[in-house]
Amino acid sequence: MKGLQLKDETLGMWLGVLGVAIFAVTLPMTRLATGTQAAPQLSPWFVTVGRAALAGALSVVFLLATRSPRPQRHQWKPLGIAVLGNAVGYPLLLGYALRVVTASHAAVITALLPLVTAAVAAWVLHQRARLGFWVCAVVGSLLVVAFSMLRASRHGGGFGFEWADLLLVGAVIAASFGYIYGAQVTPSLGAERVICWVCVMALPFTLPATLVLWPAQVVAVSAWVGFVYVGVFSMWMGFFAWYRGLALGGALRVSQAQLLQPFLSILASIPLLGEPLDVVTLGFAVAVVATVVIGKKLSQPRAMPTVATPAIDTLR
């Protein structure tokens, strides 16, 4: 029995790492899909609705094949907020931001997602966090602000903020709310079915919008590859590996694999986009992740509530 449990924990950890690796490639693949301001490819709006429509079609097949019951009435509201946060807000803001900044740059900003998600959980779910957590949240935010201002000054924009960084912060906030409200229905619906119902609920909007926004101009093959990746893997299949890993290996243990994500995003951007390995960017990523590590240890209240933690630890 003990050996079987150890085997499940090991498999869960590897599935968790696989899920994190899939999500990490989302940043460079989104940039491939949208292109840059100088060489635009697919519209960020098209990538947003199209990836959700593609995942929605796959979700319909999965829900029918598994004979999944429909959500109950009280579950529609949190699922709807998850749609706005995870299916619309996060990919749309990310898509526009990645036309301006590199995927490596975005990896530093979005590394704050676990910390912001914990803060949203403290507010929405009325969980009390210790003072040390809020100190880490402030320090991590200040590091991101410093990184943004430093990058702007290095690119001749003066010592100030870039609007793309505000979009990235908005994407982090949108994803955080989506994760928290999705977490509320995860125990009753099941982790895989939550993301499937989120994608299916968005279909009445995303499917016709995809057809209307279908590009009339010629688009590079690499952009379509990026689009298919974020639709099939980032929006859908990655959640299957991630949630199953959390269930087998334990949320507390496996969720720590998420700390690899910003570094995997930076490394993936080198071969996929030809981005250089910037020592400053890597250094800020290390510093931000350090605040996240400490903050996560302090984010749990003294009296542990039984809320679905698996879904609030995820970054797509």
Secondary structure in CASP SS format (residue, H / E / C, confidence):
PFRMAT SS
TARGET T0000
AUTHOR 0000-0000-0000
METHOD secondary structure of the structure
MODEL  1
M C 1.00
K H 1.00
G H 1.00
L H 1.00
Q H 1.00
L H 1.00
K H 1.00
D H 1.00
E H 1.00
T H 1.00
L H 1.00
G H 1.00
M H 1.00
W H 1.00
L H 1.00
G H 1.00
V H 1.00
L H 1.00
G H 1.00
V H 1.00
A H 1.00
I H 1.00
F H 1.00
A H 1.00
V C 1.00
T H 1.00
L H 1.00
P H 1.00
M H 1.00
T H 1.00
R H 1.00
L H 1.00
A H 1.00
T H 1.00
G E 1.00
T C 1.00
Q C 1.00
A C 1.00
A C 1.00
P E 1.00
Q C 1.00
L C 1.00
S C 1.00
P H 1.00
W H 1.00
F H 1.00
V H 1.00
T H 1.00
V H 1.00
G H 1.00
R H 1.00
A H 1.00
A H 1.00
L H 1.00
A H 1.00
G H 1.00
A H 1.00
L H 1.00
S H 1.00
V H 1.00
V H 1.00
F H 1.00
L H 1.00
L H 1.00
A H 1.00
T C 1.00
R C 1.00
S C 1.00
P C 1.00
R C 1.00
P C 1.00
Q C 1.00
R H 1.00
H H 1.00
Q H 1.00
W H 1.00
K H 1.00
P H 1.00
L H 1.00
G H 1.00
I H 1.00
A H 1.00
V H 1.00
L H 1.00
G H 1.00
N H 1.00
A H 1.00
V H 1.00
G H 1.00
Y H 1.00
P H 1.00
L H 1.00
L H 1.00
L H 1.00
G H 1.00
Y H 1.00
A H 1.00
L C 1.00
R C 1.00
V C 1.00
V C 1.00
T C 1.00
A H 1.00
S H 1.00
H H 1.00
A H 1.00
A H 1.00
V H 1.00
I H 1.00
T H 1.00
A C 1.00
L C 1.00
L H 1.00
P H 1.00
L H 1.00
V H 1.00
T H 1.00
A H 1.00
A H 1.00
V H 1.00
A H 1.00
A H 1.00
W H 1.00
V H 1.00
L C 1.00
H C 1.00
Q C 1.00
R C 1.00
A C 1.00
R C 1.00
L H 1.00
G H 1.00
F H 1.00
W H 1.00
V H 1.00
C H 1.00
A H 1.00
V H 1.00
V H 1.00
G H 1.00
S H 1.00
L H 1.00
L H 1.00
V H 1.00
V H 1.00
A H 1.00
F H 1.00
S H 1.00
M H 1.00
L H 1.00
R H 1.00
A H 1.00
S H 1.00
R H 1.00
H C 1.00
G C 1.00
G C 1.00
G C 1.00
F C 1.00
G C 1.00
F C 1.00
E C 1.00
W H 1.00
A H 1.00
D H 1.00
L H 1.00
L H 1.00
L H 1.00
V H 1.00
G H 1.00
A H 1.00
V H 1.00
I H 1.00
A H 1.00
A H 1.00
S H 1.00
F H 1.00
G H 1.00
Y H 1.00
I H 1.00
Y H 1.00
G H 1.00
A H 1.00
Q H 1.00
V H 1.00
T H 1.00
P H 1.00
S H 1.00
L H 1.00
G C 1.00
A H 1.00
E H 1.00
R H 1.00
V H 1.00
I H 1.00
C H 1.00
W H 1.00
V H 1.00
C H 1.00
V H 1.00
M H 1.00
A H 1.00
L H 1.00
P H 1.00
F H 1.00
T H 1.00
L H 1.00
P H 1.00
A H 1.00
T H 1.00
L H 1.00
V H 1.00
L C 1.00
W C 1.00
P C 1.00
A C 1.00
Q C 1.00
V C 1.00
V C 1.00
A C 1.00
V H 1.00
S H 1.00
A H 1.00
W H 1.00
V H 1.00
G H 1.00
F H 1.00
V H 1.00
Y H 1.00
V H 1.00
G H 1.00
V H 1.00
F H 1.00
S H 1.00
M H 1.00
W H 1.00
M H 1.00
G H 1.00
F H 1.00
F H 1.00
A H 1.00
W H 1.00
Y H 1.00
R H 1.00
G H 1.00
L H 1.00
A H 1.00
L H 1.00
G H 1.00
G C 1.00
A H 1.00
L H 1.00
R H 1.00
V H 1.00
S H 1.00
Q H 1.00
A H 1.00
Q H 1.00
L H 1.00
L H 1.00
Q H 1.00
P H 1.00
F H 1.00
L H 1.00
S H 1.00
I H 1.00
L H 1.00
A H 1.00
S H 1.00
I H 1.00
P H 1.00
L H 1.00
L H 1.00
G C 1.00
E C 1.00
P C 1.00
L C 1.00
D C 1.00
V H 1.00
V H 1.00
T H 1.00
L H 1.00
G H 1.00
F H 1.00
A H 1.00
V H 1.00
A H 1.00
V H 1.00
V H 1.00
A H 1.00
T H 1.00
V H 1.00
V H 1.00
I H 1.00
G H 1.00
K H 1.00
K H 1.00
L H 1.00
S H 1.00
Q C 1.00
P C 1.00
R C 1.00
A C 1.00
M C 1.00
P C 1.00
T C 1.00
V C 1.00
A C 1.00
T C 1.00
P H 1.00
A H 1.00
I H 1.00
D H 1.00
T C 1.00
L C 1.00
R C 1.00
END
